[in-house]
Amino acid sequence: MGKNPKIRKYAFGYTLMDDKAIMIGSNYHHNNASFKVNTKPHI
């Protein structure tokens, strides 16, 4: 049975863009979430 890899680094990001310049009265919202993981495999 194999071992689980060790997590070396991780990063989580969230961005909210609320731009009124795209169209007046449009209430444009853009949400973006990201998650990045770097692992080291067991050999």
C-alpha distance matrix in Angstrom:
0.0 3.8 6.8 9.8 12.8 15.8 19.0 21.8 24.7 25.7 29.0 30.7 34.1 36.7 40.1 43.0 45.9 49.1 51.7 55.2 56.4 54.8 57.3 59.6 58.6 55.4 53.1 50.4 47.0 43.9 40.6 37.6 34.3 31.5 28.1 26.5 23.1 22.1 18.6 17.3 14.0 11.9 12.5
3.8 0.0 3.8 6.7 9.2 12.4 15.5 18.3 21.2 22.3 25.7 27.6 31.1 33.8 37.2 40.2 43.1 46.4 48.9 52.5 53.6 52.0 54.6 57.0 56.2 52.9 50.7 47.9 44.5 41.2 38.0 34.9 31.5 28.6 25.1 23.2 19.7 18.5 14.9 13.5 10.2 8.3 9.3
6.8 3.8 0.0 3.8 6.4 9.1 12.4 15.2 18.2 19.5 23.1 25.1 28.7 31.6 35.0 38.2 41.1 44.4 47.0 50.6 51.8 50.5 53.2 55.4 54.6 51.5 49.0 46.3 42.8 39.6 36.2 33.2 29.6 26.7 23.1 21.1 17.5 16.2 12.5 11.2 8.6 6.6 9.0
9.8 6.7 3.8 0.0 3.8 6.5 9.3 12.5 15.1 16.0 19.5 21.4 24.9 27.8 31.3 34.4 37.4 40.7 43.3 46.9 48.2 46.9 49.6 51.7 50.9 47.8 45.3 42.6 39.1 35.9 32.5 29.5 25.9 23.0 19.3 17.5 14.0 13.2 9.7 9.4 7.6 7.3 10.6
12.8 9.2 6.4 3.8 0.0 3.8 6.5 9.2 12.0 13.4 17.0 19.3 22.9 26.0 29.3 32.7 35.5 39.0 41.4 45.1 46.1 45.0 47.8 50.0 49.5 46.4 44.0 41.1 37.7 34.4 31.0 27.8 24.3 21.1 17.4 15.0 11.3 9.8 6.1 5.6 4.6 5.8 9.4
15.8 12.4 9.1 6.5 3.8 0.0 3.8 6.2 9.3 11.3 15.0 17.7 21.3 24.6 28.0 31.4 34.4 37.8 40.3 44.0 45.1 44.3 47.2 49.2 48.7 45.9 43.2 40.5 36.9 33.7 30.3 27.1 23.5 20.3 16.6 14.2 10.4 8.8 5.6 5.4 6.7 7.7 11.4
19.0 15.5 12.4 9.3 6.5 3.8 0.0 3.8 5.9 7.5 11.2 13.9 17.5 20.9 24.3 27.7 30.7 34.1 36.6 40.4 41.5 40.7 43.7 45.6 45.2 42.4 39.7 37.0 33.4 30.2 26.8 23.6 20.0 16.9 13.1 10.8 7.1 6.1 4.5 6.5 9.0 11.0 14.6
21.8 18.3 15.2 12.5 9.2 6.2 3.8 0.0 3.8 7.1 10.7 14.0 17.3 21.0 24.1 27.8 30.5 34.0 36.4 40.1 41.0 40.5 43.6 45.6 45.4 42.7 40.0 37.3 33.8 30.5 27.3 24.0 20.6 17.3 13.9 11.0 7.8 5.7 5.3 6.6 10.1 12.3 15.4
24.7 21.2 18.2 15.1 12.0 9.3 5.9 3.8 0.0 3.8 7.0 10.6 13.7 17.4 20.4 24.1 26.8 30.3 32.6 36.4 37.3 36.9 40.0 41.9 41.8 39.2 36.5 33.7 30.3 27.1 23.9 20.6 17.4 14.2 11.0 8.2 5.9 5.2 7.1 9.5 13.0 15.7 18.7
25.7 22.3 19.5 16.0 13.4 11.3 7.5 7.1 3.8 0.0 3.8 7.0 10.4 13.9 17.2 20.7 23.6 27.1 29.5 33.2 34.3 33.8 36.8 38.7 38.4 35.8 33.0 30.3 26.8 23.7 20.4 17.2 13.8 10.7 7.5 5.6 4.4 6.2 8.8 12.0 15.1 17.9 21.2
29.0 25.7 23.1 19.5 17.0 15.0 11.2 10.7 7.0 3.8 0.0 3.8 6.7 10.4 13.5 17.1 19.9 23.4 25.8 29.5 30.6 30.2 33.3 35.1 34.8 32.3 29.5 26.9 23.4 20.3 17.1 14.0 10.8 8.1 5.8 5.2 6.6 9.1 12.2 15.5 18.6 21.6 24.7
30.7 27.6 25.1 21.4 19.3 17.7 13.9 14.0 10.6 7.0 3.8 0.0 3.8 7.0 10.5 13.9 17.0 20.3 23.0 26.6 28.0 27.6 30.4 32.1 31.6 29.1 26.2 23.7 20.1 17.2 13.8 10.9 7.6 5.7 4.5 6.5 8.9 12.1 15.0 18.6 21.3 24.3 27.6
34.1 31.1 28.7 24.9 22.9 21.3 17.5 17.3 13.7 10.4 6.7 3.8 0.0 3.8 6.8 10.4 13.3 16.7 19.3 23.0 24.3 24.0 26.9 28.5 28.2 25.7 22.8 20.3 16.8 13.9 10.8 8.1 5.6 5.1 6.5 8.8 12.0 15.0 18.3 21.8 24.5 27.7 30.8
36.7 33.8 31.6 27.8 26.0 24.6 20.9 21.0 17.4 13.9 10.4 7.0 3.8 0.0 3.8 6.9 10.2 13.3 16.2 19.7 21.4 21.1 23.7 25.1 24.6 22.2 19.2 16.9 13.2 10.7 7.5 5.7 4.4 6.5 9.0 12.0 15.3 18.5 21.7 25.3 27.9 31.0 34.2
40.1 37.2 35.0 31.3 29.3 28.0 24.3 24.1 20.4 17.2 13.5 10.5 6.8 3.8 0.0 3.8 6.5 9.9 12.5 16.2 17.7 17.5 20.2 21.7 21.4 19.2 16.3 13.8 10.4 8.0 5.8 5.1 6.5 8.9 12.1 14.8 18.4 21.4 24.7 28.3 30.9 34.2 37.2
43.0 40.2 38.2 34.4 32.7 31.4 27.7 27.8 24.1 20.7 17.1 13.9 10.4 6.9 3.8 0.0 3.8 6.4 9.6 13.0 15.0 14.9 17.3 18.4 17.9 15.7 12.6 10.5 7.1 5.8 4.7 6.6 8.9 12.1 15.4 18.3 21.9 25.0 28.3 31.9 34.4 37.7 40.7
45.9 43.1 41.1 37.4 35.5 34.4 30.7 30.5 26.8 23.6 19.9 17.0 13.3 10.2 6.5 3.8 0.0 3.8 6.0 9.7 11.3 11.3 13.9 15.2 15.2 13.1 10.5 8.0 5.7 5.0 6.5 8.5 11.7 14.6 18.1 20.8 24.5 27.5 30.9 34.5 36.9 40.3 43.2
49.1 46.4 44.4 40.7 39.0 37.8 34.1 34.0 30.3 27.1 23.4 20.3 16.7 13.3 9.9 6.4 3.8 0.0 3.8 6.6 9.2 9.7 11.5 12.1 11.8 10.3 7.3 5.9 4.7 6.6 8.9 11.7 14.9 18.1 21.6 24.4 28.1 31.1 34.5 38.1 40.5 43.9 46.8
51.7 48.9 47.0 43.3 41.4 40.3 36.6 36.4 32.6 29.5 25.8 23.0 19.3 16.2 12.5 9.6 6.0 3.8 0.0 3.8 5.5 6.3 8.6 9.5 10.3 9.0 7.3 5.8 6.8 8.5 11.6 14.1 17.5 20.4 24.0 26.6 30.3 33.2 36.7 40.2 42.7 46.1 48.9
55.2 52.5 50.6 46.9 45.1 44.0 40.4 40.1 36.4 33.2 29.5 26.6 23.0 19.7 16.2 13.0 9.7 6.6 3.8 0.0 3.8 5.7 6.3 6.1 7.2 7.2 6.3 6.6 9.0 11.6 14.8 17.6 21.1 24.1 27.7 30.4 34.1 37.0 40.4 44.0 46.4 49.9 52.7
56.4 53.6 51.8 48.2 46.1 45.1 41.5 41.0 37.3 34.3 30.6 28.0 24.3 21.4 17.7 15.0 11.3 9.2 5.5 3.8 0.0 3.8 5.6 6.5 9.2 9.1 9.4 8.9 11.4 13.2 16.7 18.9 22.6 25.2 28.9 31.2 35.0 37.6 41.2 44.6 47.1 50.7 53.3
54.8 52.0 50.5 46.9 45.0 44.3 40.7 40.5 36.9 33.8 30.2 27.6 24.0 21.1 17.5 14.9 11.3 9.7 6.3 5.7 3.8 0.0 3.8 6.8 9.1 7.6 8.8 7.3 10.3 11.8 15.5 17.7 21.5 24.1 27.8 30.2 34.0 36.7 40.2 43.7 45.8 49.5 52.0
57.3 54.6 53.2 49.6 47.8 47.2 43.7 43.6 40.0 36.8 33.3 30.4 26.9 23.7 20.2 17.3 13.9 11.5 8.6 6.3 5.6 3.8 0.0 3.8 6.2 5.4 8.0 7.9 11.6 13.9 17.6 20.3 24.0 26.9 30.6 33.2 37.0 39.9 43.2 46.8 48.9 52.5 55.0
59.6 57.0 55.4 51.7 50.0 49.2 45.6 45.6 41.9 38.7 35.1 32.1 28.5 25.1 21.7 18.4 15.2 12.1 9.5 6.1 6.5 6.8 3.8 0.0 3.8 5.6 7.8 9.3 12.9 15.8 19.3 22.3 25.9 29.0 32.7 35.4 39.2 42.1 45.5 49.1 51.3 54.8 57.5
58.6 56.2 54.6 50.9 49.5 48.7 45.2 45.4 41.8 38.4 34.8 31.6 28.2 24.6 21.4 17.9 15.2 11.8 10.3 7.2 9.2 9.1 6.2 3.8 0.0 3.8 5.7 8.5 11.8 15.2 18.5 21.8 25.3 28.6 32.2 35.2 38.9 42.1 45.3 49.0 51.1 54.5 57.3
55.4 52.9 51.5 47.8 46.4 45.9 42.4 42.7 39.2 35.8 32.3 29.1 25.7 22.2 19.2 15.7 13.1 10.3 9.0 7.2 9.1 7.6 5.4 5.6 3.8 0.0 3.9 5.5 9.1 12.2 15.6 18.9 22.4 25.7 29.3 32.3 36.0 39.2 42.3 46.0 48.0 51.4 54.2
53.1 50.7 49.0 45.3 44.0 43.2 39.7 40.0 36.5 33.0 29.5 26.2 22.8 19.2 16.3 12.6 10.5 7.3 7.3 6.3 9.4 8.8 8.0 7.8 5.7 3.9 0.0 3.8 6.4 10.0 13.0 16.5 19.8 23.2 26.8 29.9 33.5 36.8 39.9 43.6 45.7 49.1 52.0
50.4 47.9 46.3 42.6 41.1 40.5 37.0 37.3 33.7 30.3 26.9 23.7 20.3 16.9 13.8 10.5 8.0 5.9 5.8 6.6 8.9 7.3 7.9 9.3 8.5 5.5 3.8 0.0 3.8 6.8 10.3 13.4 17.0 20.3 23.9 26.9 30.6 33.7 36.9 40.6 42.6 46.1 48.9
47.0 44.5 42.8 39.1 37.7 36.9 33.4 33.8 30.3 26.8 23.4 20.1 16.8 13.2 10.4 7.1 5.7 4.7 6.8 9.0 11.4 10.3 11.6 12.9 11.8 9.1 6.4 3.8 0.0 3.8 6.6 10.1 13.4 16.9 20.4 23.6 27.2 30.4 33.6 37.3 39.4 42.7 45.6
43.9 41.2 39.6 35.9 34.4 33.7 30.2 30.5 27.1 23.7 20.3 17.2 13.9 10.7 8.0 5.8 5.0 6.6 8.5 11.6 13.2 11.8 13.9 15.8 15.2 12.2 10.0 6.8 3.8 0.0 3.8 6.6 10.3 13.4 17.1 20.1 23.8 27.0 30.1 33.8 35.8 39.3 42.1
40.6 38.0 36.2 32.5 31.0 30.3 26.8 27.3 23.9 20.4 17.1 13.8 10.8 7.5 5.8 4.7 6.5 8.9 11.6 14.8 16.7 15.5 17.6 19.3 18.5 15.6 13.0 10.3 6.6 3.8 0.0 3.8 6.8 10.3 13.8 17.1 20.6 24.0 27.0 30.8 32.8 36.1 39.1
37.6 34.9 33.2 29.5 27.8 27.1 23.6 24.0 20.6 17.2 14.0 10.9 8.1 5.7 5.1 6.6 8.5 11.7 14.1 17.6 18.9 17.7 20.3 22.3 21.8 18.9 16.5 13.4 10.1 6.6 3.8 0.0 3.8 6.8 10.5 13.5 17.1 20.4 23.5 27.2 29.3 32.7 35.6
34.3 31.5 29.6 25.9 24.3 23.5 20.0 20.6 17.4 13.8 10.8 7.6 5.6 4.4 6.5 8.9 11.7 14.9 17.5 21.1 22.6 21.5 24.0 25.9 25.3 22.4 19.8 17.0 13.4 10.3 6.8 3.8 0.0 3.8 7.0 10.4 13.8 17.3 20.2 24.0 26.1 29.4 32.4
31.5 28.6 26.7 23.0 21.1 20.3 16.9 17.3 14.2 10.7 8.1 5.7 5.1 6.5 8.9 12.1 14.6 18.1 20.4 24.1 25.2 24.1 26.9 29.0 28.6 25.7 23.2 20.3 16.9 13.4 10.3 6.8 3.8 0.0 3.8 6.7 10.3 13.7 16.7 20.4 22.6 25.9 28.9
28.1 25.1 23.1 19.3 17.4 16.6 13.1 13.9 11.0 7.5 5.8 4.5 6.5 9.0 12.1 15.4 18.1 21.6 24.0 27.7 28.9 27.8 30.6 32.7 32.2 29.3 26.8 23.9 20.4 17.1 13.8 10.5 7.0 3.8 0.0 3.8 6.8 10.4 13.2 17.0 19.1 22.4 25.5
26.5 23.2 21.1 17.5 15.0 14.2 10.8 11.0 8.2 5.6 5.2 6.5 8.8 12.0 14.8 18.3 20.8 24.4 26.6 30.4 31.2 30.2 33.2 35.4 35.2 32.3 29.9 26.9 23.6 20.1 17.1 13.5 10.4 6.7 3.8 0.0 3.8 6.9 10.1 13.7 16.1 19.5 22.4
23.1 19.7 17.5 14.0 11.3 10.4 7.1 7.8 5.9 4.4 6.6 8.9 12.0 15.3 18.4 21.9 24.5 28.1 30.3 34.1 35.0 34.0 37.0 39.2 38.9 36.0 33.5 30.6 27.2 23.8 20.6 17.1 13.8 10.3 6.8 3.8 0.0 3.8 6.4 10.2 12.6 15.9 18.9
22.1 18.5 16.2 13.2 9.8 8.8 6.1 5.7 5.2 6.2 9.1 12.1 15.0 18.5 21.4 25.0 27.5 31.1 33.2 37.0 37.6 36.7 39.9 42.1 42.1 39.2 36.8 33.7 30.4 27.0 24.0 20.4 17.3 13.7 10.4 6.9 3.8 0.0 3.8 7.0 9.9 13.3 16.0
18.6 14.9 12.5 9.7 6.1 5.6 4.5 5.3 7.1 8.8 12.2 15.0 18.3 21.7 24.7 28.3 30.9 34.5 36.7 40.4 41.2 40.2 43.2 45.5 45.3 42.3 39.9 36.9 33.6 30.1 27.0 23.5 20.2 16.7 13.2 10.1 6.4 3.8 0.0 3.8 6.4 9.6 12.6
17.3 13.5 11.2 9.4 5.6 5.4 6.5 6.6 9.5 12.0 15.5 18.6 21.8 25.3 28.3 31.9 34.5 38.1 40.2 44.0 44.6 43.7 46.8 49.1 49.0 46.0 43.6 40.6 37.3 33.8 30.8 27.2 24.0 20.4 17.0 13.7 10.2 7.0 3.8 0.0 3.8 6.6 9.3
14.0 10.2 8.6 7.6 4.6 6.7 9.0 10.1 13.0 15.1 18.6 21.3 24.5 27.9 30.9 34.4 36.9 40.5 42.7 46.4 47.1 45.8 48.9 51.3 51.1 48.0 45.7 42.6 39.4 35.8 32.8 29.3 26.1 22.6 19.1 16.1 12.6 9.9 6.4 3.8 0.0 3.8 6.3
11.9 8.3 6.6 7.3 5.8 7.7 11.0 12.3 15.7 17.9 21.6 24.3 27.7 31.0 34.2 37.7 40.3 43.9 46.1 49.9 50.7 49.5 52.5 54.8 54.5 51.4 49.1 46.1 42.7 39.3 36.1 32.7 29.4 25.9 22.4 19.5 15.9 13.3 9.6 6.6 3.8 0.0 3.8
12.5 9.3 9.0 10.6 9.4 11.4 14.6 15.4 18.7 21.2 24.7 27.6 30.8 34.2 37.2 40.7 43.2 46.8 48.9 52.7 53.3 52.0 55.0 57.5 57.3 54.2 52.0 48.9 45.6 42.1 39.1 35.6 32.4 28.9 25.5 22.4 18.9 16.0 12.6 9.3 6.3 3.8 0.0
